[in-house]
């Protein structure tokens, strides 16, 4: 599953998948012509929303939003 975010004119997707007994979330940035770039951020949590929220906080700190 994915959640789209717009921060400072850039488009990011938070991608979530089951991981062990919980969830793992990662971030990719959408570039021109539909290319994706892995940002290198990831977080895990007991629930999907916990993992998504944790990686979103990391992304906001990285981007400065």
Steps between C-alpha positions, in 0.01 A plus 500: 500500500615856441431849626584805287642818653594839355773685692672816377391437141627141499289185478571205727338162553508313830492129416393250767529124513467229764832427669540222755228554758451868408535743212788668315465836323741652248503825298550561128498834320331536163722678249432631150376251240367266771840396632526398866792566732542310826556755777658247736256553786322211667316432822325205660204479734248262647230644271504644150405845625777494764762417237359760256490772766858427610642518149293813427661675801845404368410631153371832635825548696708415191308735271465769765122520481 
